[in-house]
Amino acid sequence: MSDVNNAAGEGKHRELWSSRMAFIMVSVGAAVGFGNVWRFPALAYEYGGGAFFIPYLIALFFIGIPLTILEVMLGQIYRTGDVGVFGGINQRLRGIGVCSLFCASSVILYYIPLLVWVINSFFSSFTDFDSKYKDVSGGQAYDYFVYDVIGMETLDTDDLTPTRLVGDNVGYLALAYFLMFLCVGFGVKLTGRISFFTMGFPIMLLFIFLGRTCSLDGASDGIKEYIGRWDVDVLSSQADVWSTAVSQIFFSIGVTFGIMTAYGSHCEKDAQGVSNSIYIALANSFFSFIAGFSVFAALGNVAHREGVDVNELTTFGGPALLFGPYPNTLAQLENGEHWTRLFFVFLFLLGIDSAFGLFEAVYIVLCDTKLGDRFSQMQIAFGACVVGFVLSLPFVTDAGFIFLDVVDFYVNFILILVGFLEVFATGWWWGVEKQVQNLGWKAVFAYMVTTFGAFVFASCFWYGLDSEDHDAVGAGFAALFAFYFSGMVVVLFFVKQAVASNPNKFPNMKSAMYELCMSNVVDFKEHLEMNSGQKLPTVWAFMIKHLIEDAASSFP
């Protein structure tokens, strides 16, 4: 079914990372970004404080790590990006790779403008610092960011039609893409070496900020809201806490963008893909966890200065946090202007690493096409940066923030679809011809409909019922079991027919059910093992077929 030797990158000289640590650092850098600082802590506060870590850790170990292993191993074996990988599995599946590249391309177009606003905030902090960050509230600091840095002061709030390009931001956009070209265009060896600074320095700064913010008045009150409160009732009263935890893992690690596949393609085929993937996923979550302490310590100080409780604050996440209360808190310190500027440096380094990953997910695929035969990697990188600059211009208009919000909202749904398709291709479609030949198409497709249909049906209750008036979680699980067991009656009927017609191949129902439920994904696992020289646990194969796919199919 697959053709490893004819994958898009095979047969070409493929540059390798300078070391295993370089691959890990650049991958962690791609995973860790703004969302680790502005989204994860806010979700913990919204969903029961420390109780949110229960679904989050379940999602990490049962979905995030297995999916990261899948993407890294596919990259190592097929030696190319997402399009070539899924084309190598089956030519009809190349569209999965195209979808992931569309997501990466869409996000990089607004992610670089986010960096632009950080650069603008950094340079503008050298003039009138006190009036922008120190002698104001967190909300006023954010207003300065929105109206002056982004330039929304000229935006017509009635129709939100852009009226101008913000001149400073256009210049900083060109600077950001130029820096991107310098870091990526000279090959992965240089990118890997740069990542030791662009990822290593932010880790050091995170602990410095942690120590400084935790020493402020009111910090303990903020941290209590983050980790000291365990409202476990949320786990049953708010069904969306589970899907939110899964989505945070999905987007935070950077799977389904093609990043890990592209980066994995520059590793040796026999590199330690499993352990590397575990390190990447755990490091990403650890960064989020530590960042939460610093964020809520700062929010505790804001509440202390304003004389209110932490839960009376209105800002707990998003750009409003990073460009409002947090720099406002740092500005109150001795030499606060330097702490605030250092924070903007921290944000820039976090963002540029993630931008590397998104850019290279597309760039590496382009290099593996016929363009790679006609142009050098540096020329392709330069051309991609020029195109990216032009397409990013709408995001540096005075309506850029509105455009960003809209694109980000819809791309998230596509990412979930891509994740579904990735595991469907490897856990269900791989070897399906053999299953149909052995069991008949009725048994195979009845099992697919039963498995996916049960979660889709349950989701109608989980997300459709008002949790205040109904037990949405209980009703959803009741619907899931009712649909699943009804469907399995039909599946068992068809499997029994297959056993009766082929007794030599299937001496009993147990062997036939194993063929239906696990044989193809175990064959896929063995395919990875044979081509990488590594052993993968069977439980990983089970999670690919029966956990991740079901989780993705249950999203609203």
N, C-alpha and C positions, 0 to 999 in steps of 0.2 A: 504493500500500500504506500509506504513512504520510500523516498529516494534521497538518502543522505548525501550520496556522492554528487548528485546533480542539483543540490541546493545552490542558491544564487551566489553565495560567497565561495563555494568550493572551487578549487583550482587556481584561485588568485592568491597572491602573497597576502597574508593577513597579519597585520601588525599586532603584537601581543602587549599586554600590560607589562610595565617594568618589573612588577612584583605582585604577589598575591595581596599584600596590604594596599597597594595602589588601587587594585580593583575594588577591594572592600571599602576604602575611603571614598572613592568616586561614586560608588553605588549608594553608600550611606548619605553622601552629600546630595545625590539626586532625590533620595527619599525624604530627607529632612528639609523642610522649607517653612514658609510663613504659616502654613496650617498647623504645624506642631506647636506654634506659639499662640496663635490667635484662635484656633478652632478647638483643639483638644481640651484645654482647660475650661472653655466655655461650655462644652458638652458635659463635662464632669459636673459642673455647677448645675446645669439644667436638669440632669437626670440623676438626682439623688446623691451628689457628692461622691464619696468613695464607692457607693454601690454601683456606679457606672463602670468601675473596673472589672466587675464580674462578667458582663457581656463583652466588654472590650478584650479581656484576656482570653476568653473562649474564642472570640473571632480571630485573635492573633494566632493562637496555636492550632486551630482547626481549619482556618481559611487563609490567613495571611502568609504564614510560613509555607504551607504546601504549595500555594500558588506562586510564591517567589521561587521556590525550588523548581517548579515546572518551567517557568520562563527562563531562568538562568541555565538550566540543563538543556533546554531546547536551543538556546543560543550557542552553547558550547558544542553541541553535536552537529548542528546544521551550518554553523560558521557564517551566519548572516542575520539580518534583521527580521522583523515580524512577517513581512510579505514572503520572503524566501522560506522562512521556517514553515509556515502553514501551507505554502505551495509545495514544499518538500514532503509534507505529510500527505497532501492530496491537492492536485492542481485546482480543484473546485473550491478549496478553502482559502485561496489567496485573499479573498475579500475580507477575511477576518483581520489579516495584517493591514490591509488598506484602511479599515475602520479604525484600528488603533493609531495609525499614523495620522488620520484625520483628527483624532482627539488630541494627539501630541501637537500637531500643527496649530490647532485652534487655541490651545492653552498657551503655547509659547508666544503667540501674537499679543496676548494681554498680560502675560507674566513679565515680559521685558518692560512694558510700561509701568508695572508695579515697581520694578527696580528703578525706573526713571524717577518716580515720585520719591523713592528713598534717597536717590542722589540729589534731587532738588531740595529735599528737606535738610540734607546734610550741609549743602553749600549755603542755603538761606539762613541756617542757624548761626552763621558768622556775622550777621547784621541784626540788630534789635532783638537779641536773644531773649531778654527778660520779658519784653512785651508779647513774645510769641509763645513762650513755654513756662517761664518762671512766675511772673506776676499775674497769672491767669488760672482759671480752672481747667480741669481735663477736657471738659466740653468745649471751652473756648480754644484750647490748643487744637482740638480736632476741627473746629470751624475754620481755623487758619489753614489747616491742611486741605480741607475741601475747597474753600473759596480762593485761596491764594496759590497753593502748590498745584493742585489739580486744575484750577482756573475756572471753577464753576460759578464764579461771581457774575459772569456775563451770560450765563445760561438762562434761557426763558423757561421758567418752571411750569408754564402752562402746557407747552408741547414738547419740551426737552429736545428740540432740534439743535444740533451743534451750530455754533455761530463763528467759531474761529479755531485755528490751530494755536496752541499755547507755545509761544516761541521758545522759551527756555526748555520746555519739555521735549520739543522736537530736537534741539541740540543735544540734550542728554540721551535721547533715544539713539541718535547716531553714535554717541560715545559708547552706550551699552552694547550695541551690535558690533562695534569695532573691538571692544574688549572680548566679546564672545568669539569673534573671528580669531583673535590672537591666541586665545586659550584652546580653541578646538581645531583650528585649521592646520596645525602642525603635527597632528596625530595623537593617538591615545596615550602614548608614552608621556608626552608633555602634559596632557590633560590630567593624567594620573598623578604626576609629580605636583602639579598646581593644587590638586585636591588636598594634599597634605596640609597646605596652608588654609585653603578656602573652607575646609571642613574642620581641621584641627584647631584653628584659632577661634572659631565660634564656640567650639566645645569648651575651651578654656574661658572665653568670655561669659558663657552661660553660668559657669560656677562662680565667676567673679560677681556677676549681677545677682545671682542667688544669694551670695553672702551679704552683699550690700543691701538688697531690698529686705532681707529677713531681719536685718538689724534696725529697721525703721519702726517708729511708733505705729501700733495698730496692725503690724504684719501678722501677728498670731491670729487675729480675728479673721483675716482674709484666708489664711491657710486652713483654719477650721472649716470654713465654708467649702474649701476644695477637697480636703481629705478627711476631716474630722467628723463630717456629717455622713451617716450611712442610712439613707432612706430606701430600704430594700423593697418597700411597697411599690416603688416606681417600676420594678421589673415585671410586675403583673398588671398594674393599673395603666401603664403607658406602653402599649405594644411596640411602638416605633423605637423604643430604646434599643431593641435588638438589631433592627435594620440600620439604625444610626451608628451603632458600634461597628457593624460590618462595613458600612460605607466609609467610616473613618479609617479603618484598616486598609480598605481597597485603595483609597485615594492617597493616604499618607505614605504608604510604602512605595507607591508609584507603579504598581502592576497595572496591566491592560493598556499602558501607554506605549509599549514596545521598548521601554528603556532597559529593563533588565535583560531582555533578549538581545538587544544590540550590544550592551556591555558584556554579556556572557559570551558573545561571539568572538571577543578578543581575548578570551582565556584559552589555555590549552584544553584539548578535548578531555583529558583525564584530570583536570583541575578539581579541587574539592568543592564541587558545586553545592552539595547538600549543606555542609558546615558553613560555607560562605554565605549561603542564603539565610541560614539561621542567625548568623552574626548580624547581617544587614537588617533583618526584620526586628531583632531584639534591640539593636542600637537605636533604630528609629523610635521605637516605643519608649525606650529609656529616656531619650532626649525629650519627648513629649511630657513624660512624667515629671522630670526635673524642671522643665520650663513652667509647668503648672504651679509649682511652689513659688517661683519668682514672680509670676504674673499675679497670683492672688495675694502675695505679700505686698506688692505694689498697690493693688486694689484696697487692701486693708488699710494702708497708709492714706490713700485718697479718702476713704470713709472717715478715718480718724480726723483728718484735717477739715473735712466738711461737717463733722459732728453728726454723722448718720450711721446707721448700721450698714454692713457690707451688702446685705440683700436689698437695700434701698437704692443702690447704684443702678444706673440704667445701661452701663456698658460693661460687658464681660468678655467680648470677643470681637473678631473681625478687624478691619482697618481702623475702626473707631477706637479700639484698644491700643494698637501699636502706634498710632499717630496722635493719641489724645492722652489718656490717664498715665500710660507708662512713661513716655518722655517727660510729661509734666511732673511725675514723681521724682525722676532722676534729676530734674532741673532744680529741685529744692535742696539737693545735697550741696555740700561744700564743693566748689569748682563744678557746679552742676552742668555748666555748658559743655565741659569736656566729657562728662558721663553721658550726656545726651548725644553728642556727636559719636562717641564710641558705640552707643546703641545703634545708631544709623549704620555704622560700619558693620556691626554684627548682623543687622537685617540684610544688608547688601550681600555679604558673604553667604548667608543662608540662601538667599534667592538666586545668586549666580550659579551655585552648584546645581540647584534644581533646574535652572535654565539650561545648563550644560546637558543634563539628561534628556530633557524634552527635545532640544535641538538635535542631539546626536541620534535619538531614536529615528528621526527623519533623515538626517544627513548620512548615517551609515547605510541605510537602505538605498539612498541615491547613489552612493559610492559602489554598491554591489550591482547596480544596473549597468546598461551599456554606457551611461554617462561616465562611469568609472573607467572605461576603456578610452574614452575620448578626452577626458579632462583629468587633471591631477586633483588630489583630495583638497588641496588648498584652493584651487579654482572653484570647486563645487561648494566649499564652505563659504567662500566670498560671495558667490552667486546667491546662495541660500540666505545669507545675511542681508544682501541688498533687497531681495524679494521680501524677506521678513520685515525689514525697515519700512518698506512702502505699505505693506498690508497692516502694519501696526499703527500707522498714522491716525486712523479714526480714534484710537485709544488715547491719543495725546491732544485731542480736541477738548473743548470745555464740557463736552458730554461723554468723555472717555469713561468715567466711572459708571455711567448708565450702561454703556455698551459692554463693559467688563462684567457687570452683574448679570446681564441677559445671557451672554455667551457662556459664562461659568455655569449658570443654572441648567442650561440645556445639554452642555457637554457631559455633565454628571450622569444624566440618564443614558447617554450613549456608552459611557464607560462601563456601566453595569451590564449593558447588552454585550459589549465586547468580552467582559469577563465570563458571561454565560456562554458565549460562542467558543471561547478558548477551551473551557473545560468540557463543553459538549463535543468539540472536535477530538480531544484527546481521551476523554473518558467514555464517550458514547459512540461517536462515529468511527473511531479507530476500530477496525476489525468487524464492522457491522455486516459486511458482506458474508463473512464466515458464519456469523450468528444466524443470519437469514437462511443461509444454506443448510445449517444444522437443525434449526428450530422452526423455520418458516417465518414469513414476514408478519403474520398475525400476532404471534407470541412476542416478537421483538418490539413491534410498534405499540402493541397494547401495554407493554411494560413501560415504554417511554411516556405514553399518555397518562398512565396511572401515576407514575412518579412525579412528573411535572404538573399534571393537572391537579393533584392533591394539594400542592403548595399554592398554586394559583387560586384555587377555590378557597383555601383557608385564608389567603390574603384579603379576599373580599370581605371577610368578617373582621380580620385584624385591623384593617385600615378603613373599612366602610362603616363600622358601628361606632357610635358615640360611647367612649369608654366610661363616661359619667353615668349613663343610663343603662348600659349593658356590660356584661362580662365579655368584652371583645376578645380577650386572650383565650378564655375558656371556650367560647363559641368557635373560635378559629381552629383550635386543636380538635374539637369535636368534629368539625367539618372535615379537617384533614384526615382523621382516622376513618371517618365514614366513607369518604371518597376513596382513600387508599385501599381499604379492605374490600370494598365493593369491586374496585378495579382488579385487585389481585385474584379475586374469584374467577374473573374472565381470563386473566393471565394463566392461572393454574390449569384452566380448562384447555387452553391452546398448548401449553407445555405437555400436558398429559397426552394429547394427541401426538405430539412430536416423539415422545418416549415410546408410544405404542407403535409408531411407524418406523422407528429406528432403534430397536432394542439392543443391537450390537454396540452402538455408539453410546447410548444412554441406558445403562442397566437399571437405573432407578431415577426417581424424581430429584433426588439430591444432586446428582451429577448434572442433570439438565438445568436445574435452577442455578447451579454454579456457572454453567456456560452462559446463562442469560444475565446473571447479575454481576459477575466478576471476571470472566475469562478474558474479555477484550482489553480491559484496563490493566490486567496483570500482564497480558502480552505486551502492552505499551510500556509498562514498567521494565519488562525484560529487554525491550528494544533500547531503552535509555541505558540500562545497565551494560548491555553488550557493547554499545558505542562509546561509553564513557569509562568503563572499567570500575564503576562504583556500584555499591549495593544500595538499593532503596527499600525501605520497609513496606510490607504489603499494606499496612495501615495507611500509608501515604496514598496508595492506589485507591483504597476505599474512600478516603476523604475527597480525592479528585472527582470520583464518580458520584458519590452519594451525599456529600456534605456541601461542597462549594456550589455545585450545580443547583441543588435544592435551595440554598440560601439566595443565590442570584435570582432564581425564578419566583421567589416570594416577595421581591421588592415591589412596592406599589407603582 
